[in-house]
Amino acid sequence: MENSQLILYAIVIVVGVIIFMRAAKTIFRFAIIIILSIFVYLLLTGKAPQEVFKPGLKLILQNNSIDELQAKHCAPGKETKTVCQCIITPIVDDLNHRFSDGYLEKIKSDNNKITEEVLRSYERKKTDIEDCIKQKGEDKVKVIETLQDLYKKSKDILPDTENKSS
């Protein structure tokens, strides 16, 4: 190799390193801004990171009516799916066992009351739900991800129900 080629290679390498360093610096700054934005959002809203990025089953039950969940996951042809059999059906059965049909329809019209009762049923049936999921042999994460999809779609489609009751 000639000296001019070596000098040219050295210049190309130096320029490449400079470009890489500037790009890395920009990407790093962008990442820091995103991380700080997320931190500020979590700080201002008071939410836990897992509530934002991976809402649990309890949070999903709070933000969707049991009728919506039943219509989505227990529709004809889907009754044998894990979400229907292991999560929705035990909660609905517990509600039907605890309340008369008339009273259940009455509390369904009160969003806060039905949410409270659905969560109470969830807590009562939590071990049955977990046992059923294990028995079905499906990963709990996969089941919850299915419900998370519904949760995200319902947040986009449905209006904010908390402010309606005020």
N, C-alpha and C positions, 0 to 999 in steps of 0.2 A: 504494500500500500504506500501511496505517496503521502508526503506531509500534508498536502492540501486536502486529501481525502480524510485524514485523521482530524485535521482542524474542523472540517465540515461536519464529521460525525460528532465531535465534541460540542460544536455549536448546537446541533440538533438535539443532543442529549440535554444540554443545559436549558435550552428553550422548552423542551418537553417537561423537564422537572419544574420549571417556573410555572408553566401552564397547569400542570398537575397540582402544584401547591396552591395556586389561586383558586382552582376549582374545588379542591378539598376545603379550603378556608371558607368559601361561599356555602358549600354544602353543610359544613359544620355550623356556621352561623344560622342557616335556615333551620337546622335540626334544633338548635338551642332555642330559637324563637318559637318553634312548634311545641317543644317541651314546656317552656315557660307559659305559653298560652293555655295548654292543657292544665297545668298546675293552677293558674289563676282561675280558670273556669271551675275546677273542682273546689277550689277554696271559696269562691263566691257562691256556688250552688250548695255547698255542703254535702255533696254526694261522694260516695266512695268510688274509687276507680273501677271496681268490678261492677258497680251499678251502671256505669256509663258504657263500658266496653263489653261486659258479659253479664247481663242481668240474670239473676237467678230465677228459679221457678216461682218463688214467692213473689218477686217483683212482677213477673209476667202475669201471675194470677191477679195481682192488684190492678194492672192496667188493661185488662181485657175482661169482658163479661163472660160468665160461665156459658151463657148461651152462644156467644160468638165462638168460643173455643170448641164447644160441642158441635156446632154447625160445621166448623172447619175440619176438625179431626175425627168426628164420629159420624160423618155423612154416610149414606148407604154405600157399601163397598169398602169403607175404611174402618169398620167396627173392629177388625182384628188387628189393627195397627197398635203398636206399643203405646203411643201417646194417648189414644182413646182408651184402651183397656187398662193401662197402668196409672194414668194420671186423671183424665177427665171423668171416666166412669166411677171410680171410687169417690171422688169429690161429689159428683151429682147424687150417687147413691146415699152418701152421708147426709147431704142436704135433704133429700127426699125422706130419709129415715127420721131426721130431727124435726122436720116441719111438715105441716099439712100442705096440700096443694094450694089451697087458697092463700094461706099465710106466705108461702114461698113466692107466689105470684106478686103478693103485696110488697114483700121486701125486695123483689127484683126491680121494682120501680124506684127504689131508693138506692142509688149507686153506692153510697157510703155503707149502708147496712148490708147489702149483698156482698160487697167486697170484704167486709169484716167477717161475715159468715163463711164465705168461700175460704178465706185464710184460716179460719177456725177449723173448717173441715179438712183443709190441707194439713194442718198441724196434727189433727186427730188421726189422719190416714197416712202420715208421712212414712212410717215404717212399712206399711202395706205397699205404698207406692214404690219405695226403694226395693223391697223384696220382689215385687212384680217385674221391675226393670231388670233386676239381676236374673230372675228366672227366665225372662224372655231372651236373655243373652245379648242384649243390646247395650252398647256403651251409653251411660247416662249423658255424656257430653253430646252425643249425636241427637238424643231426644231433646235435650235442652236447646241445642242449636236450631232444631226444627221449630220449637216454640219461639225462639228469639227472632226467627224470620217473620213469624206472625206478629210479634211484638213491634218490630221495626216497621212493618207494613201498616199496622194499626195506628202507630204514632203519626205516620204520614197522611193517612186517610181520615181518621176520626178527629173531630174537634176536641179541644181540651175540655174534659168533663168536670174537672175540679172547679173551674170558675163558673160553671152553669148553676151550681147549687147555691151560690152566694146571692 
